Amino acid sequence: MKRKGIIIGIIIALCLGGGIVYRFTHLTTGGGEHKEEAGHKEAGHKEEKAGGHEEGKEHTEEKEGHEGHDEHGETGSVKMTAEVQKQNGVVVAQAKKQRLAGVISATGKVEANADRIAHVSPRIPGKIVAVRASLGDSVASGQSLATLDSVELGEALNRYRQSKTKLALAQSNMDRVKALVEKKIAARKDIFQAETDYKTAQTELHTDEERLLLYGISVSELKGDSHKKPLLPVRSPIGGIITEKHAIVGELADPSKSLYTVADLSSVWVLVDISEKDLAKVRKGQPATVTVGAYPDQKLKGRITYIADLVDEATHTVKARVEVANPGRKLKPEMFATVELALAADAPPVLVVPEDAIQDLDGKKVVFVAENETEFAARQVQAGRAAGGMVEIVSGLQEGERYAVKGAFILKSEIKKGEVVDEHGHGK
């Protein structure tokens, strides 16, 4: 019985000892894990906090950078020494205000000056035996363009030669009668008859000469071989360019058929449609500026020479005609043209710059403002009205600021070259 109690005591002691060991071990391990986890959480919190601080700093710097970039709407800059500026024609001037004239803009079409067009045809019928000018040729006034063989011309020449012979005989007879009267061989009344016959022959010859001149033949051309077959020249009445040609060798020509059309294109017309609401601002003799798509940089000067009296019922516009000098014949009939009519400058002064000073850069209109003697900033501007080669600046540029009044395109090209270099990673 005593031995049984000892065994039970040993078992109880072992159980208690095992429980104590297990508890100690579990507490030690669990605490380490929690401690490590807590350490990780604390480190993560610190990193997140640090990262958030850095991100906030970067955001602040980016914001500050954007604010500095857009402070004046600048979209880039370029440096250029004074010597290079001079070589490239870059000129700097102060922005100033001035009165900007109003402008009426209208589209139209170029036409030949109808007062300087000639349809060339023969005076009498004939067969074309020679063609001496072709389409596009430049011809002078009086130049022969074609030659005809005409039956009527032959008949007129025969009458002229007969009248010439008759006049010579009448003069000889008159001289003979005068000699006989002086010798008292003939009666005095005979000399009156001889003089009458002479004057009649003289009149007939003059009539035949006028007929030949009407046909296009002068008396000086008839000197020489009288037996040569007569040919009729068809001459241009004006100098200009041949714009149409219908003369073909072998065909019959008559006064009702035009063989050539000659146009003097040193001056042309531009017909435009003026809106009914602008009619009160337009007058005859008003200066106009004409541009065409083929030569957009050239502004040709003209003036209004005609304003129609009728308003088009469908469009409520009035036809007007602008006469324009055409040096070098750059304006050609049927070209579309834009006409600007300048109005009186009666509005308050506004800040203006030349058209060439404004450039398109990355879809924005910019002017190049001089930051100093060698650096230009491309500043975005808002343009307003335009007239006479000047453009109103609504915003982006202040009066008195210095900007590139000439050579803005060169400065724009320099910025573009810099962008290309940066894209290739070489730097400037």
C-alpha positions as CSV (number, residue, x, y, z in Angstrom):
1,M,0.0,0.0,0.0
2,K,2.9,2.3,0.9
3,R,4.6,1.4,-2.4
4,K,1.5,2.2,-4.4
5,G,1.3,5.7,-2.9
6,I,4.9,6.3,-3.8
7,I,4.2,5.4,-7.5
8,I,1.2,7.7,-7.7
9,G,3.3,10.6,-6.2
10,I,6.0,10.1,-8.8
11,I,3.5,10.2,-11.7
12,I,1.9,13.4,-10.4
13,A,5.4,15.0,-10.1
14,L,6.2,14.1,-13.7
15,C,3.0,15.5,-14.9
16,L,3.5,18.8,-13.1
17,G,7.1,19.0,-14.3
18,G,6.1,18.4,-18.0
19,G,3.4,21.1,-17.8
20,I,5.9,23.6,-16.4
21,V,8.5,22.9,-19.2
22,Y,5.8,23.1,-21.9
23,R,4.6,26.4,-20.6
24,F,8.0,27.9,-20.4
25,T,8.9,26.8,-23.9
26,H,5.7,28.2,-25.4
27,L,6.0,31.6,-23.8
28,T,9.6,31.9,-25.0
29,T,8.8,31.0,-28.6
30,G,5.6,33.0,-28.9
31,G,7.2,36.1,-27.5
32,G,10.0,36.0,-30.1
33,E,7.5,35.6,-32.9
34,H,5.4,38.5,-31.7
35,K,8.4,40.6,-31.2
36,E,9.7,39.9,-34.7
37,E,6.3,40.6,-36.2
38,A,6.1,43.8,-34.3
39,G,9.6,44.7,-35.6
40,H,8.5,44.1,-39.1
41,K,5.4,46.2,-38.7
42,E,7.4,49.0,-37.2
43,A,10.0,48.9,-40.0
44,G,7.3,48.8,-42.6
45,H,5.5,51.7,-41.0
46,K,8.8,53.7,-41.0
47,E,9.5,52.9,-44.7
48,E,5.9,53.8,-45.7
49,K,6.2,57.0,-43.8
50,A,9.6,57.7,-45.4
51,G,8.2,56.8,-48.8
52,G,5.2,59.0,-48.4
53,H,7.5,61.8,-47.4
54,E,9.6,61.3,-50.5
55,E,6.6,61.1,-52.7
56,G,5.2,64.2,-51.3
57,K,8.5,65.9,-51.8
58,E,8.7,64.8,-55.5
59,H,5.1,66.0,-56.0
60,T,6.0,69.3,-54.5
61,E,9.0,69.6,-56.7
62,E,7.0,68.6,-59.8
63,K,4.4,71.1,-58.9
64,E,7.0,73.8,-58.3
65,G,8.6,72.9,-61.7
66,H,5.2,73.3,-63.5
67,E,4.5,76.5,-61.8
68,G,7.9,77.9,-62.9
69,H,7.4,76.6,-66.4
70,D,3.9,78.1,-66.9
71,E,4.5,81.3,-65.1
72,H,4.7,83.3,-68.4
73,G,3.3,80.5,-70.7
74,E,6.9,79.8,-71.9
75,T,7.3,76.6,-73.9
76,G,11.0,76.6,-74.5
77,S,14.0,78.8,-74.8
78,V,17.0,79.2,-77.1
79,K,20.4,80.9,-76.7
80,M,22.0,82.8,-79.6
81,T,24.9,85.2,-79.5
82,A,24.6,88.8,-80.8
83,E,26.8,87.9,-83.7
84,V,24.8,84.9,-84.8
85,Q,21.6,87.0,-84.3
86,K,23.0,89.5,-86.8
87,Q,24.0,86.8,-89.3
88,N,20.5,85.3,-89.2
89,G,18.6,88.6,-89.4
90,V,17.2,88.4,-85.8
91,V,16.0,91.8,-84.8
92,V,14.7,92.7,-81.4
93,A,12.3,95.6,-80.6
94,Q,10.0,96.7,-77.9
95,A,6.3,95.7,-78.0
96,K,4.2,98.8,-78.7
97,K,0.6,99.8,-79.1
98,Q,-0.9,101.3,-82.2
99,R,-4.2,101.7,-83.9
100,L,-5.1,98.7,-86.0
101,A,-7.2,99.2,-89.1
102,G,-10.2,97.1,-89.6
103,V,-10.3,94.6,-92.5
104,I,-12.9,93.2,-94.8
105,S,-11.8,89.8,-96.1
106,A,-13.4,88.3,-99.2
107,T,-12.7,85.4,-101.6
108,G,-12.7,85.7,-105.3
109,K,-11.3,84.5,-108.6
110,V,-8.7,85.9,-110.9
111,E,-9.8,86.9,-114.4
112,A,-8.0,88.4,-117.4
113,N,-8.5,92.2,-117.7
114,A,-11.4,92.4,-120.2
115,D,-10.1,95.9,-121.3
116,R,-6.8,94.3,-122.4
117,I,-8.1,91.3,-124.4
118,A,-8.2,91.1,-128.2
119,H,-9.8,88.5,-130.4
120,V,-7.8,88.4,-133.6
121,S,-9.6,87.6,-136.9
122,P,-9.0,88.6,-140.5
123,R,-10.8,91.6,-142.1
124,I,-11.8,89.6,-145.2
125,P,-12.2,85.8,-145.9
126,G,-9.2,83.8,-147.0
127,K,-7.4,80.5,-146.7
128,I,-4.7,80.1,-144.0
129,V,-1.3,79.4,-145.7
130,A,1.0,80.1,-142.7
131,V,0.8,80.1,-138.9
132,R,3.5,82.3,-137.3
133,A,2.5,82.2,-133.6
134,S,1.4,79.5,-131.1
135,L,-0.3,79.2,-127.8
136,G,1.6,80.9,-125.0
137,D,3.8,83.0,-127.2
138,S,4.5,86.6,-126.3
139,V,3.6,88.9,-129.2
140,A,4.0,92.6,-129.9
141,S,1.4,95.0,-131.1
142,G,1.2,94.8,-135.0
143,Q,3.0,91.5,-135.1
144,S,1.8,89.1,-137.9
145,L,0.3,85.9,-136.4
146,A,-0.9,84.2,-139.6
147,T,-1.0,84.7,-143.4
148,L,-4.0,84.2,-145.7
149,D,-4.4,83.8,-149.4
150,S,-7.5,86.0,-150.2
151,V,-9.3,86.5,-153.4
152,E,-10.8,89.8,-152.2
153,L,-7.3,91.1,-151.5
154,G,-6.2,90.2,-155.0
155,E,-9.2,92.1,-156.4
156,A,-8.5,95.1,-154.2
157,L,-4.8,95.1,-155.3
158,N,-5.8,95.0,-159.0
159,R,-8.1,98.0,-158.5
160,Y,-5.3,99.9,-156.7
161,R,-2.8,99.2,-159.5
162,Q,-5.4,100.3,-162.1
163,S,-6.1,103.5,-160.2
164,K,-2.4,104.1,-159.8
165,T,-1.9,103.7,-163.6
166,K,-5.0,105.9,-164.3
167,L,-3.6,108.7,-162.1
168,A,-0.2,108.6,-163.9
169,L,-2.0,108.9,-167.3
170,A,-4.2,111.7,-166.0
171,Q,-1.2,113.6,-164.8
172,S,0.6,113.1,-168.1
173,N,-2.4,114.3,-170.0
174,M,-2.8,117.4,-167.8
175,D,0.9,118.3,-168.3
176,R,0.5,117.9,-172.1
177,V,-2.6,120.1,-172.2
178,K,-0.9,122.8,-170.2
179,A,2.0,122.9,-172.6
180,L,-0.4,123.1,-175.6
181,V,-2.3,126.0,-174.0
182,E,0.9,127.9,-173.3
183,K,1.7,127.5,-177.0
184,K,-1.9,128.5,-177.8
185,I,-2.4,125.3,-179.7
186,A,-5.2,124.1,-177.4
187,A,-8.2,125.9,-176.0
188,R,-8.1,127.0,-172.3
189,K,-11.2,124.9,-171.5
190,D,-9.1,121.7,-172.3
191,I,-6.9,122.4,-169.3
192,F,-9.9,122.5,-167.0
193,Q,-11.0,119.1,-168.2
194,A,-7.5,117.6,-167.8
195,E,-7.3,118.9,-164.3
196,T,-10.7,117.4,-163.4
197,D,-9.7,114.0,-164.8
198,Y,-6.5,114.2,-162.8
199,K,-8.3,115.0,-159.5
200,T,-10.8,112.2,-160.1
201,A,-8.0,109.6,-160.7
202,Q,-6.3,110.9,-157.6
203,T,-9.4,110.3,-155.5
204,E,-9.9,106.8,-156.8
205,L,-6.3,105.9,-155.9
206,H,-6.8,107.3,-152.4
207,T,-9.9,105.2,-152.0
208,D,-8.2,102.0,-153.1
209,E,-5.3,102.7,-150.7
210,E,-7.7,103.2,-147.8
211,R,-9.4,99.8,-148.7
212,L,-6.0,98.1,-148.6
213,L,-5.2,99.7,-145.2
214,L,-8.6,98.5,-144.0
215,Y,-7.7,94.9,-145.0
216,G,-4.3,95.2,-143.3
217,I,-2.0,96.1,-146.2
218,S,0.0,99.3,-146.1
219,V,1.2,101.1,-149.3
220,S,4.8,100.7,-148.3
221,E,4.4,96.9,-148.4
222,L,3.4,97.1,-152.0
223,K,6.7,98.4,-153.3
224,G,8.8,96.0,-155.2
225,D,7.6,93.1,-157.3
226,S,4.1,94.0,-158.4
227,H,3.6,90.5,-159.9
228,K,4.2,88.7,-156.5
229,K,1.1,86.9,-155.3
230,P,-0.6,89.0,-152.7
231,L,-0.9,87.5,-149.2
232,L,-2.9,88.9,-146.3
233,P,-1.2,89.1,-142.9
234,V,-3.4,88.8,-139.7
235,R,-1.8,91.1,-137.1
236,S,-2.3,91.4,-133.4
237,P,-3.8,94.7,-132.4
238,I,-2.2,94.6,-128.9
239,G,0.9,93.2,-127.2
240,G,0.4,90.3,-124.8
241,I,0.3,86.5,-124.5
242,I,-1.6,84.2,-126.8
243,T,-4.2,82.5,-124.6
244,E,-6.2,80.8,-127.4
245,K,-5.2,79.6,-130.9
246,H,-7.6,78.3,-133.6
247,A,-5.5,79.0,-136.7
248,I,-4.7,75.8,-138.7
249,V,-3.0,75.8,-142.0
250,G,-5.4,75.0,-144.9
251,E,-8.5,76.1,-143.1
252,L,-10.7,78.9,-144.4
253,A,-10.9,82.0,-142.1
254,D,-13.4,84.8,-142.1
255,P,-14.1,87.9,-140.0
256,S,-16.7,86.0,-137.9
257,K,-14.1,83.4,-136.7
258,S,-11.4,84.3,-134.1
259,L,-8.0,82.8,-135.0
260,Y,-6.3,84.0,-131.8
261,T,-7.0,85.5,-128.4
262,V,-4.3,87.8,-127.1
263,A,-4.4,88.9,-123.5
264,D,-2.3,91.6,-121.8
265,L,-1.8,89.9,-118.4
266,S,0.4,92.7,-116.9
267,S,-2.8,93.7,-115.2
268,V,-5.6,91.4,-114.1
269,W,-9.0,91.5,-112.4
270,V,-10.1,89.8,-109.2
271,L,-13.9,89.4,-108.9
272,V,-15.0,89.1,-105.3
273,D,-18.3,88.9,-103.4
274,I,-18.8,91.6,-100.8
275,S,-21.3,90.9,-98.1
276,E,-24.4,93.1,-98.0
277,K,-23.6,94.2,-94.4
278,D,-20.2,95.5,-95.5
279,L,-21.4,97.3,-98.5
280,A,-21.4,100.7,-96.8
281,K,-17.7,100.4,-96.0
282,V,-16.6,99.7,-99.6
283,R,-16.1,102.4,-102.2
284,K,-14.7,102.7,-105.7
285,G,-11.0,103.4,-105.7
286,Q,-10.5,101.7,-102.3
287,P,-7.0,100.0,-101.9
288,A,-7.0,96.3,-101.7
289,T,-4.4,93.5,-100.9
290,V,-4.6,90.3,-102.9
291,T,-3.0,86.9,-102.0
292,V,-3.2,83.6,-103.8
293,G,-2.5,80.1,-102.5
294,A,0.4,79.6,-105.0
295,Y,2.3,82.6,-103.5
296,P,1.0,83.0,-99.9
297,D,3.9,85.2,-98.8
298,Q,3.4,87.8,-101.6
299,K,0.8,90.5,-101.1
300,L,-0.1,92.3,-104.3
301,K,-1.6,95.8,-104.2
302,G,-4.7,96.7,-106.2
303,R,-7.8,98.9,-106.0
304,I,-11.6,98.5,-106.5
305,T,-12.6,99.7,-110.0
306,Y,-16.2,98.5,-110.1
307,I,-19.0,97.7,-107.6
308,A,-22.2,96.1,-109.0
309,D,-25.6,97.8,-108.5
310,L,-27.5,94.5,-108.0
311,V,-27.4,92.3,-104.9
312,D,-27.4,88.5,-105.4
313,E,-30.8,87.3,-104.2
314,A,-29.4,83.9,-103.0
315,T,-26.2,85.0,-101.3
316,H,-27.0,88.6,-100.4
317,T,-23.6,89.7,-101.8
318,V,-22.5,92.3,-104.3
319,K,-19.9,91.7,-107.0
320,A,-16.9,93.9,-106.9
321,R,-13.9,94.1,-109.2
322,V,-10.3,94.6,-108.0
323,E,-7.7,95.6,-110.6
324,V,-4.2,94.3,-109.7
325,A,-0.8,94.9,-111.3
326,N,0.6,91.5,-112.2
327,P,4.4,91.6,-112.4
328,G,5.9,88.4,-113.7
329,R,2.4,87.2,-114.6
330,K,2.2,85.2,-111.4
331,L,-1.6,85.8,-111.1
332,K,-3.3,83.5,-113.7
333,P,-6.9,83.5,-114.8
334,E,-9.2,81.1,-112.8
335,M,-6.9,81.2,-109.7
336,F,-8.7,81.6,-106.4
337,A,-7.7,84.7,-104.4
338,T,-8.2,86.3,-101.1
339,V,-8.8,90.0,-101.0
340,E,-8.4,92.2,-98.0
341,L,-9.9,95.7,-97.9
342,A,-8.4,98.0,-95.3
343,L,-10.8,100.2,-93.3
344,A,-10.0,103.4,-91.4
345,A,-8.1,102.9,-88.1
346,D,-10.6,104.6,-85.7
347,A,-10.4,102.1,-82.8
348,P,-8.3,102.6,-79.6
349,P,-4.6,101.6,-79.8
350,V,-3.8,97.9,-79.1
351,L,-0.6,95.9,-78.6
352,V,0.4,94.6,-82.0
353,V,3.3,92.6,-83.5
354,P,4.2,91.8,-87.2
355,E,2.7,88.6,-88.6
356,D,6.1,87.0,-89.0
357,A,6.9,87.5,-85.3
358,I,4.2,84.9,-84.4
359,Q,5.2,81.3,-84.9
360,D,3.4,77.9,-84.4
361,L,5.3,75.8,-81.9
362,D,3.8,72.4,-80.8
363,G,0.3,73.6,-81.7
364,K,0.7,76.9,-79.8
365,K,1.2,80.5,-81.1
366,V,4.3,81.9,-79.6
367,V,6.5,85.0,-79.8
368,F,10.2,85.0,-78.8
369,V,10.7,87.3,-75.8
370,A,14.3,88.4,-75.1
371,E,15.2,87.4,-71.6
372,N,18.6,89.0,-72.0
373,E,21.0,89.9,-74.9
374,T,21.5,86.2,-75.9
375,E,18.5,84.2,-74.6
376,F,15.0,84.1,-76.0
377,A,12.0,82.4,-74.4
378,A,9.2,81.1,-76.6
379,R,6.1,82.6,-74.9
380,Q,2.6,81.5,-75.7
381,V,0.3,84.4,-76.8
382,Q,-3.3,84.8,-77.8
383,A,-3.8,86.6,-81.1
384,G,-6.6,88.9,-82.0
385,R,-7.4,90.9,-85.1
386,A,-5.0,91.1,-88.1
387,A,-4.7,94.0,-90.6
388,G,-1.9,95.4,-92.8
389,G,0.6,92.7,-91.8
390,M,0.1,93.4,-88.1
391,V,-1.6,91.1,-85.5
392,E,-3.2,92.2,-82.2
393,I,-1.8,90.4,-79.1
394,V,-4.6,89.9,-76.6
395,S,-2.5,88.2,-73.9
396,G,0.9,86.8,-73.3
397,L,3.0,89.9,-74.1
398,Q,3.2,93.2,-72.3
399,E,3.9,96.6,-73.7
400,G,7.6,97.5,-73.5
401,E,8.8,93.9,-73.4
402,R,11.5,93.2,-75.9
403,Y,10.8,90.4,-78.5
404,A,12.1,89.1,-81.8
405,V,10.3,91.3,-84.4
406,K,12.3,89.6,-87.2
407,G,13.9,86.2,-87.4
408,A,11.4,84.4,-85.2
409,F,11.4,81.4,-87.6
410,I,15.1,81.0,-87.1
411,L,14.7,80.9,-83.4
412,K,11.9,78.4,-83.7
413,S,14.1,76.2,-85.9
414,E,16.9,76.3,-83.2
415,I,14.4,75.0,-80.6
416,K,13.3,72.2,-82.9
417,K,16.9,71.2,-83.6
418,G,17.5,71.1,-79.8
419,E,14.5,68.8,-79.4
420,V,15.8,66.4,-82.1
421,V,19.2,66.3,-80.4
422,D,17.7,65.5,-77.0
423,E,15.6,62.7,-78.4
424,H,18.8,61.0,-79.6
425,G,20.3,61.4,-76.1
426,H,23.3,63.4,-77.2
427,G,22.4,66.7,-75.5
428,K,23.1,70.1,-76.8
